[in-house]
Amino acid sequence: ASSTPRVGTDVASLWAVIDRLSPDTTIVAYHLTDDEAFAWVLSHDALEGLRLGRSDDLVAGIQKASDLASRWQPDTTELDQALEYVSGRLVEPIRDRVQSDRLVIVPHDAIHSVPFAALPMDDGRPMIESLQLVYTPSVISPGTSSDSSWVLEKDDPIVVFANPSFDNRSLLSAGGERSGAIGAILGGLPTLYYSGQEAEAIRQLAAKQPVDIYTGTDASKSSLFGVDLTQYKIIHFATHAVVIPDFPEYSGVVLAQVDERGGRIPGLTHLREIYSLPIDAKLVVLSACSTAEGEAVPGEGPMSIGRAFLHSGARRVLMTRWKVSDDVTAELMRVLYTRLLKDGLDASEALRQAQQAILRTPGWEHPFFWAGLFLSSLAIS
């Protein structure tokens, strides 16, 4: 048997990707079969395939680590062991081949749920301490862009939808199974007080960029679909997101459910509507729960809310793997936008420094508070 896995795509196309890579970027593309796990490492001058051992025990280890990371608990012994195991399987074999500061990860199947930011490196510190991490759906796809530069101009507009007015009345419906399932999830959503703080922080930090902010009853679907989204270079949502397993096409972000007179209005913006949004943003930020989760499609990964925004035209989307803490996330977003708007950092480095700020805050060290957020992009070079 060959010691190098077969590359499941056109090798010439991979070398075309390599030709566009800068020396400060390495790509690792993972692949799981029923029996074995593989990785392909692409740098600006090399392509190498690696075998990573059996896939069944790796998948089990990933599921355990992801589950433990997504739940806060005071004793992290079991979590630390689970993360160390996954790191040993996925990171240790490629470690010496990553000579750059920026790592682009192409996950596959169960690997989509790996919180790479929290995986320990040789020194025991999480990966986010030493590397910028970016995810992309595919090394080669029709939508993959070679423009990875982050240039936020002083007049780039920003729009924020935050702290919408929710309807705390039951939305259970007699209109059938689908309506009942959706209504059960959308009814009684709690107010997100800290999301209003996110909006105000962005307003204060954007001294140069024009900012339009929609909150309360104004943070509605009519506002979202009524403005010219193509003008905005950052689009920020601070609200609830819902994943509906039985009817995945109706997963989406929830905007205002009541109007200024207290009347009910549709608040759910579901996947098919998101796909239709005319977006030309450099960054979409989804400050909401589980926006990276969705129906798993073989060979494609989760059909998530975040991925819908990528396909609607966003160059980069900041999304979440699990339910996030409202207050901690508000602070993470404050640091993120400070790095973006005040310090002029690119999106991946700004997120890295924001996550570092949270993990170094006493009481917030657990990966639950910071490792669930990640940046996905179609720009990989």
C-alpha positions as CSV (number, residue, x, y, z in Angstrom):
1,A,0.0,0.0,0.0
2,S,1.1,3.5,-0.7
3,S,2.3,5.6,2.2
4,T,0.8,8.7,0.8
5,P,-3.0,9.1,0.4
6,R,-4.5,9.8,-2.9
7,V,-5.6,13.3,-3.5
8,G,-9.3,13.4,-4.2
9,T,-9.1,16.3,-6.7
10,D,-7.1,17.4,-9.7
11,V,-3.5,17.7,-8.6
12,A,-2.9,20.4,-11.2
13,S,-5.7,22.5,-9.6
14,L,-4.0,22.1,-6.2
15,W,-0.7,23.4,-7.6
16,A,-2.6,26.3,-9.0
17,V,-3.8,27.1,-5.5
18,I,-0.2,26.7,-4.2
19,D,1.0,29.2,-6.8
20,R,-1.3,31.8,-5.2
21,L,-0.3,31.1,-1.6
22,S,1.8,33.6,0.2
23,P,4.6,32.3,2.4
24,D,2.8,33.3,5.6
25,T,-0.2,30.9,4.8
26,T,-0.4,27.1,5.1
27,I,-3.5,25.1,4.1
28,V,-4.4,21.8,5.7
29,A,-7.3,19.9,4.1
30,Y,-8.6,17.0,6.1
31,H,-10.6,14.0,4.8
32,L,-12.4,11.2,6.6
33,T,-13.3,7.9,5.0
34,D,-15.1,5.0,6.8
35,D,-11.8,3.5,7.7
36,E,-9.1,6.1,7.7
37,A,-8.3,9.8,8.2
38,F,-6.1,11.9,5.9
39,A,-4.6,15.3,5.7
40,W,-3.1,17.3,2.8
41,V,-0.8,20.1,3.6
42,L,-0.3,22.9,1.1
43,S,2.3,25.6,1.5
44,H,3.6,28.1,-1.1
45,D,6.2,25.6,-2.4
46,A,5.0,22.1,-1.4
47,L,2.1,19.6,-1.3
48,E,2.2,16.6,1.0
49,G,-0.4,14.0,1.9
50,L,-0.4,12.3,5.3
51,R,-2.2,9.3,6.8
52,L,-3.7,10.1,10.2
53,G,-4.8,6.6,11.3
54,R,-8.2,5.0,11.9
55,S,-11.2,7.3,11.6
56,D,-13.7,5.6,13.9
57,D,-11.8,6.3,17.1
58,L,-10.9,9.8,15.9
59,V,-14.5,10.7,15.3
60,A,-15.4,9.4,18.7
61,G,-12.7,11.6,20.2
62,I,-13.8,14.6,18.3
63,Q,-17.4,14.2,19.4
64,K,-16.3,13.9,23.1
65,A,-14.0,17.0,22.9
66,S,-16.5,19.1,21.1
67,D,-19.3,18.2,23.6
68,L,-17.1,19.0,26.6
69,A,-15.8,22.2,25.1
70,S,-19.3,23.5,24.5
71,R,-20.4,23.1,28.1
72,W,-18.8,25.0,31.0
73,Q,-17.7,22.9,33.9
74,P,-15.3,23.8,36.8
75,D,-13.1,20.7,36.4
76,T,-11.5,20.6,33.0
77,T,-9.4,17.5,33.5
78,E,-11.6,15.4,31.1
79,L,-11.8,18.2,28.6
80,D,-8.0,18.8,28.6
81,Q,-7.5,15.1,27.9
82,A,-10.0,15.0,25.1
83,L,-8.5,18.1,23.5
84,E,-5.0,16.7,23.8
85,Y,-6.1,13.4,22.1
86,V,-7.7,15.3,19.1
87,S,-4.6,17.5,18.9
88,G,-2.4,14.5,18.8
89,R,-4.4,13.0,15.9
90,L,-5.0,16.2,13.8
91,V,-2.3,18.7,14.7
92,E,0.8,16.8,15.8
93,P,1.3,15.1,12.4
94,I,1.3,18.4,10.5
95,R,3.0,20.6,13.1
96,D,6.5,20.6,11.6
97,R,5.0,21.3,8.2
98,V,3.3,24.6,9.3
99,Q,6.0,27.2,9.1
100,S,3.6,30.1,8.7
101,D,1.7,32.4,11.0
102,R,-1.7,31.7,9.3
103,L,-3.3,28.3,9.0
104,V,-6.3,27.8,6.7
105,I,-8.3,24.7,7.7
106,V,-10.5,22.7,5.3
107,P,-12.6,20.5,7.5
108,H,-14.5,17.4,6.5
109,D,-17.4,15.6,8.1
110,A,-16.9,15.3,11.9
111,I,-13.9,17.6,11.7
112,H,-16.2,20.5,11.2
113,S,-17.0,20.4,14.9
114,V,-13.4,20.5,16.1
115,P,-12.6,23.6,18.1
116,F,-9.1,24.0,16.7
117,A,-8.5,27.3,18.6
118,A,-8.5,25.3,21.8
119,L,-6.3,22.4,20.7
120,P,-3.1,22.4,22.7
121,M,0.3,22.8,21.0
122,D,3.7,21.5,22.1
123,D,3.9,24.0,24.9
124,G,0.4,23.2,26.2
125,R,-1.0,26.5,25.1
126,P,-4.0,26.6,22.8
127,M,-3.4,26.9,19.1
128,I,-5.0,30.4,19.0
129,E,-2.0,31.7,21.0
130,S,0.4,31.0,18.2
131,L,-1.6,30.9,14.9
132,Q,-4.2,32.9,13.0
133,L,-6.9,30.4,12.1
134,V,-9.3,30.6,9.1
135,Y,-11.6,28.0,7.8
136,T,-12.8,27.5,4.2
137,P,-15.4,25.0,2.8
138,S,-13.1,23.8,0.1
139,V,-9.5,24.2,-1.2
140,I,-11.0,24.3,-4.7
141,S,-14.5,25.5,-5.4
142,P,-16.2,27.7,-8.0
143,G,-16.7,30.5,-5.4
144,T,-13.2,30.4,-3.9
145,S,-11.5,33.7,-4.2
146,S,-7.8,34.5,-4.2
147,D,-8.3,37.9,-2.6
148,S,-7.5,37.4,1.1
149,S,-6.4,40.9,1.7
150,W,-8.2,42.9,4.4
151,V,-8.5,46.5,3.6
152,L,-11.2,48.4,5.5
153,E,-11.4,51.9,4.1
154,K,-12.3,54.8,6.3
155,D,-15.6,55.3,4.5
156,D,-16.7,51.7,4.4
157,P,-20.2,51.6,5.8
158,I,-21.3,49.2,8.6
159,V,-24.8,48.1,9.5
160,V,-25.9,46.5,12.8
161,F,-29.0,44.5,13.6
162,A,-29.1,44.1,17.4
163,N,-31.3,43.5,20.4
164,P,-34.5,42.9,18.4
165,S,-37.9,43.1,20.1
166,F,-39.0,39.5,20.7
167,D,-42.6,38.2,21.3
168,N,-42.7,36.4,24.7
169,R,-46.1,34.9,23.9
170,S,-46.4,31.4,22.7
171,L,-46.1,30.9,19.0
172,L,-47.4,27.3,19.0
173,S,-49.5,26.8,15.9
174,A,-52.2,24.5,14.8
175,G,-51.0,24.7,11.2
176,G,-49.3,21.3,11.0
177,E,-46.1,19.7,12.2
178,R,-43.8,22.2,10.5
179,S,-45.5,25.2,11.9
180,G,-45.7,23.7,15.3
181,A,-42.0,22.8,15.4
182,I,-41.0,26.2,14.2
183,G,-43.4,28.0,16.6
184,A,-42.2,26.0,19.5
185,I,-38.6,27.2,19.0
186,L,-39.5,30.8,18.2
187,G,-41.9,31.3,21.0
188,G,-40.7,33.0,24.2
189,L,-37.2,33.9,23.1
190,P,-35.5,35.8,25.8
191,T,-34.3,39.4,25.4
192,L,-30.6,39.7,24.6
193,Y,-29.7,42.7,26.7
194,Y,-26.0,42.6,26.0
195,S,-26.5,42.6,22.2
196,G,-27.5,46.2,22.6
197,Q,-24.2,46.9,24.2
198,E,-22.5,45.3,21.1
199,A,-24.3,47.8,18.9
200,E,-23.3,50.8,21.1
201,A,-19.7,49.6,21.2
202,I,-19.5,49.5,17.4
203,R,-21.1,52.9,17.2
204,Q,-18.4,54.4,19.5
205,L,-15.5,52.6,17.9
206,A,-16.4,53.4,14.3
207,A,-15.2,57.0,14.5
208,K,-14.5,57.1,10.7
209,Q,-16.9,54.5,9.2
210,P,-20.5,55.4,8.8
211,V,-22.7,53.1,10.9
212,D,-26.4,52.3,10.6
213,I,-27.9,50.6,13.7
214,Y,-31.3,48.9,13.9
215,T,-32.5,47.8,17.3
216,G,-35.8,47.0,19.0
217,T,-38.7,47.0,16.6
218,D,-36.5,48.5,13.9
219,A,-34.3,45.5,13.9
220,S,-36.8,43.7,11.6
221,K,-37.0,41.8,8.4
222,S,-38.5,44.8,6.7
223,S,-35.4,46.8,7.6
224,L,-33.1,44.0,6.5
225,F,-34.7,43.6,3.1
226,G,-35.5,47.3,2.8
227,V,-32.0,48.6,2.8
228,D,-29.4,48.3,0.1
229,L,-27.1,45.7,1.7
230,T,-24.6,45.9,-1.1
231,Q,-23.3,49.2,0.3
232,Y,-22.2,47.8,3.6
233,K,-18.8,46.3,4.1
234,I,-19.4,44.9,7.6
235,I,-22.8,43.5,8.5
236,H,-23.3,42.6,12.1
237,F,-26.1,40.5,13.7
238,A,-26.5,40.4,17.4
239,T,-29.6,38.3,18.0
240,H,-30.9,34.8,18.4
241,A,-30.3,32.1,15.7
242,V,-32.3,28.9,15.5
243,V,-31.4,25.6,14.1
244,I,-34.5,23.4,13.3
245,P,-33.3,19.8,12.8
246,D,-36.6,18.5,11.5
247,F,-37.0,21.4,9.0
248,P,-33.4,22.6,8.4
249,E,-34.3,24.9,5.6
250,Y,-36.2,27.0,8.2
251,S,-33.1,27.5,10.3
252,G,-32.0,31.2,10.4
253,V,-31.6,34.4,12.3
254,V,-34.4,35.9,14.3
255,L,-35.2,39.6,14.0
256,A,-38.0,41.6,15.6
257,Q,-41.1,39.6,16.2
258,V,-43.3,42.6,17.1
259,D,-43.8,46.1,15.5
260,E,-43.9,49.4,17.3
261,R,-47.6,48.9,18.1
262,G,-47.0,45.5,19.7
263,G,-48.4,43.6,16.8
264,R,-46.8,40.3,15.7
265,I,-44.6,40.3,12.6
266,P,-42.5,37.6,11.0
267,G,-39.1,37.6,12.6
268,L,-37.4,34.5,11.2
269,T,-35.1,35.0,8.3
270,H,-34.5,31.5,7.1
271,L,-31.8,29.9,5.0
272,R,-33.5,30.3,1.6
273,E,-34.0,34.0,2.3
274,I,-30.4,34.4,3.4
275,Y,-29.2,32.9,0.2
276,S,-31.1,35.5,-1.7
277,L,-29.7,38.5,0.2
278,P,-27.6,40.8,-2.1
279,I,-24.4,41.0,0.0
280,D,-21.0,42.4,-1.0
281,A,-19.5,42.6,2.5
282,K,-15.9,42.1,3.5
283,L,-17.2,40.6,6.8
284,V,-20.5,39.4,8.2
285,V,-20.5,38.8,12.0
286,L,-23.1,36.4,13.4
287,S,-23.1,37.1,17.1
288,A,-25.6,34.4,17.8
289,C,-25.8,30.8,18.9
290,S,-24.8,27.8,16.7
291,T,-24.6,29.6,13.4
292,A,-22.2,27.0,12.1
293,E,-24.6,24.1,12.8
294,G,-26.9,22.7,10.2
295,E,-28.0,19.6,8.2
296,A,-24.8,17.7,7.3
297,V,-24.6,17.1,3.5
298,P,-22.0,14.4,2.5
299,G,-19.0,16.0,0.9
300,E,-20.2,19.6,1.7
301,G,-20.5,19.8,5.5
302,P,-23.2,21.5,7.5
303,M,-25.7,23.6,5.6
304,S,-25.5,26.3,8.2
305,I,-26.6,29.9,8.6
306,G,-23.0,31.1,8.4
307,R,-22.5,29.2,5.2
308,A,-25.6,30.7,3.7
309,F,-24.1,34.2,4.2
310,L,-20.9,33.1,2.5
311,H,-22.8,31.9,-0.5
312,S,-24.9,35.1,-0.6
313,G,-21.7,37.1,-1.2
314,A,-19.9,37.7,2.1
315,R,-16.1,37.3,1.8
316,R,-15.8,36.3,5.4
317,V,-18.3,35.2,8.0
318,L,-17.6,35.0,11.8
319,M,-19.8,32.2,13.1
320,T,-20.3,30.0,16.2
321,R,-20.2,26.3,16.8
322,W,-22.4,26.2,19.9
323,K,-24.5,28.3,22.2
324,V,-22.6,31.3,23.3
325,S,-22.7,33.4,26.5
326,D,-24.4,36.8,25.9
327,D,-22.2,38.8,28.2
328,V,-18.9,37.3,27.4
329,T,-19.6,37.5,23.7
330,A,-20.4,41.2,24.0
331,E,-17.0,41.8,25.5
332,L,-15.3,39.6,22.8
333,M,-17.0,41.7,20.1
334,R,-15.9,44.9,21.8
335,V,-12.3,43.8,21.6
336,L,-12.8,42.4,18.0
337,Y,-14.0,45.8,16.8
338,T,-11.4,47.7,18.7
339,R,-8.8,45.7,16.8
340,L,-10.6,46.0,13.5
341,L,-11.6,49.7,13.6
342,K,-9.0,51.3,15.9
343,D,-5.9,49.2,15.3
344,G,-6.5,48.3,11.6
345,L,-5.9,44.6,12.0
346,D,-7.3,42.1,9.5
347,A,-10.3,40.0,10.6
348,S,-8.4,36.8,11.4
349,E,-5.8,38.5,13.6
350,A,-8.5,40.7,15.3
351,L,-10.5,37.6,16.2
352,R,-7.4,35.8,17.5
353,Q,-6.6,38.7,19.8
354,A,-10.2,39.0,21.0
355,Q,-10.3,35.3,21.8
356,Q,-6.9,35.7,23.6
357,A,-8.4,38.6,25.7
358,I,-11.3,36.3,26.8
359,L,-9.2,33.3,27.7
360,R,-6.9,35.4,29.7
361,T,-9.8,36.9,31.7
362,P,-10.2,35.2,35.1
363,G,-13.4,33.1,35.1
364,W,-13.6,33.0,31.3
365,E,-10.6,30.6,30.6
366,H,-12.9,27.7,29.6
367,P,-13.1,27.1,25.8
368,F,-16.9,27.4,26.1
369,F,-16.5,31.2,26.3
370,W,-14.2,31.7,23.3
371,A,-13.4,28.7,21.2
372,G,-16.8,28.3,19.6
373,L,-16.3,31.4,17.4
374,F,-14.4,31.1,14.1
375,L,-13.9,32.8,10.8
376,S,-14.8,31.1,7.6
377,S,-13.8,32.6,4.2
378,L,-13.7,31.8,0.5
379,A,-10.5,33.7,0.3
380,I,-7.7,31.2,1.0
381,S,-4.5,32.6,-0.3
